[in-house]
Amino acid sequence: MNQSAGGVLRRSLNDFLHMELDEAALNRLQWRDFGNGLSMARLAREDARELVLYRTAADASPDAFVKHEHIGGEFYLVLKGKIADETGEYEKGDIVFLDARSVHTPRAVGETIVLVVWPAGVRLVD
């Protein structure tokens, strides 16, 4: 499905890409556990730019993710599970771009792994 509305650009890659996660390799990463079912592994960082993986347990707190703003936008690829926010629901294989200065509060639906790129960082919002 292609979708572009309200600062969100989305495309499913499932019709031409098959993804298989290497669970053993994922488990070798250094995960920061936030204590609410959400963990993050930083893959790369330079200044405000970051490349991270988020892993959410099936029984994670519904408010595991906090409301935040993307200074230069946000790109993410759902590798496993589903992410929902104010803009819609995104499943395994969906690639999503949120415009600069976009704000959202994502939540995982079930066990989820998401690859995230912040071109200019992220800021928590009250």
N, C-alpha and C positions, 0 to 999 in steps of 0.2 A: 504494500500500500504506500502510495506517495501522499504526502500531506505537507502543506505549507500554510500556516495561519497563525496570526497573533504572535509573531516572533519565534515560531517553532518550525523547523525544517526537519522532516522525517522521511525515512525510506527503509523498507524491509529489504534485507540482503538475502533472505532465505531462498528466493527463487534462483539464485546463482552461486550461493556460497554455503558450504556445509561446515559448521564449526563443531569441534570436539575438544573439550577441555582436558588437560592433563592434570588430574587431581593431585598426583604426587608432586608435580612441579609447583602447583599452587600452594601446597602445604609446606614447601621449602621456603616460600617467601617469608619475609619478616612482617607479620601482621600486627597492627596496633588495635587492640581490643578496646572498644569504647564501653564495654560492660552492659550493653543493652541489646545485644544480638548483632551489632554492627561492628565490622572490622575493616581496616584500611591498610593496604600495602602500597607504599610510595615506590613507583617504578623509576621515576626520573623527576628532577626538579632543577630549574635554573631561574634564579630571581623569583618572579611571581608565577612563572609558568610551571605547571605540574602535570604529571601523568600518573594516575593512581588507579588501583583496583579497589572496589568496594565489594565486600562479601557480607550478605545479610542472612542470618539463620532463619529457618522457617518460623520459629517462635519468637522472633525479634519484637521488641516493643514497637507499637504502631508509630510512635514518635521518635524512632531511632535517628532519623535524619532531622536536622533542624532547618528552619527557613534560612535561605541564603541568597545572596546576589552574586551574579557572575560579572565581574568587572569587564572582561573582554569576551564574554560569551562562554558557553559550555558545549562541548561535544561529548556524547557518550554512546557506547555500543553495549547493548544488553547481551551478555554472553550466556546467561542462564537465568531462568525465571522471568519475572515481570516487574516493571517499575511503573508506578502511577503517580501523577501529580495534578496540579490545577489545569494542565494543558491536555491531559489524556492518559492513556495506558500504552506502555511500550513493552513488547515481548522479545524473547530471545531472537537475535538476528536483526533487531531494529537499531538503526543508527539515527541519532537525534542531534540537532544543533539548536541551542537556545541563544538568542541574540544577546549582544552586550547589554549589560545593566538589567537583564532579566532576573526575576526573583521567583523562586518556587520552593515548595516543601515536598520533596519526593517521599514516597513510601514504597517499600518492597512488598510484593505479594508472593509469599512463600520464600523458599531458599533462592537467593538471587546473587549473581555476580555481574558487576558492571565495570567496564573500562571507561575511565573519565579523563578528559583533557580540559584543563583550564588555561587558555592562552595568556591570561593576565591575572590569574588568581581568583579568589573567592572571598566574600565578606559575609559574616553572619549578620542576620537582620533580626530585630526584635519583633 
